[in-house]
Each structure stands twice: as structure tokens, then as C-alpha cells.
Amino acid sequence: MDEQEFKMRAEQALDDLYRRLSAAAEDYEFEVDFNAGALTIEFETPPGKFVVSPNSPVSQIWVSAHSKSFKLDWDPARSAFVLAGTGQSLAQLIGDAVGHQVGEKVIL
């Protein structure tokens, strides 16, 4: 995948994730912001901040959550960014991370 295709796919994936998170934000009391190509999720109680951003040089989406870093690659068979090893899609990974943060199951 060339850089232009990666940027397009990453933007679509982050737009989709932003819409899903925006719909869930009131139910689970967090704030989501999508600015300058990066998505941030902030929690008041317990305090926390997650960052989801594209990394063009390696064609990955990087997630920082719970003091860990996750690197997702494009899976053409699933048409999604996926975490190697677990097979979680971006939405599944973030849903699990948000759920862990708020103490209940969250499906995005």
C-alpha cells in the first residue's frame, strides 16, 4: 500500500471510530476529539487519556492506552486495521480499552 492509500484508509478508519465513540461518549462519560489527524479519548473518573493516530512511514495506526502501545496493520482480507496476534479490529481494541477504563463492557 502506498502512502496516499494508507492515508485514505487511516482517515476512513479514524472517522468511523470517531463516530462510534461519539455515540458512546454520553453513556460511558468520556470525551472524544478528532483533531489534526489524531483521535483522543479522555476520561475524568478514573482519569485517563488514549490517543489513536496514523503513522504513515510504517503504514500503521498506533494506539496508546493504559500505558501500552498497540500497532495495527491493514488487513486487506478484512478491509480493516487489525492488531497482529489478537486479530482485534481497531474498533474492538478501543471498545475493550474503553470498557476496561470505565469498568463495563463497551461495544463500538
RARABEL-V852729 format. One record per pair of residues at least 12 apart in sequence whose ideal C-beta (glycine too) atoms are under 7 Angstrom apart, sorted by the first residue. I is the first residue (numbers start at 1). GAP is how many residues later the second one is. Records with the same first field share a line. If there is no record, write none. Layout:
# RARABEL-V852729
I->GAP ; GAP
This chain:
# RARABEL-V852729
1->58 ; 73
3->53
6->50 ; 53
7->47 ; 49
9->65
10->44 ; 51
13->48 ; 68 ; 77
14->20 ; 25 ; 38
17->22 ; 35 ; 73 ; 74 ; 77
18->14 ; 16 ; 21
20->71 ; 88
21->20 ; 87
24->82 ; 84
28->70 ; 74 ; 78
30->12 ; 13 ; 68
37->16 ; 17
38->13 ; 14 ; 15
39->13
41->57
43->58
48->53
50->13 ; 14 ; 15 ; 47
51->13
52->42
59->15
60->12 ; 13
61->20 ; 29
63->30 ; 31
65->32
66->31 ; 34
70->13 ; 23
72->18
91->17
94->14
95->12 ; 13
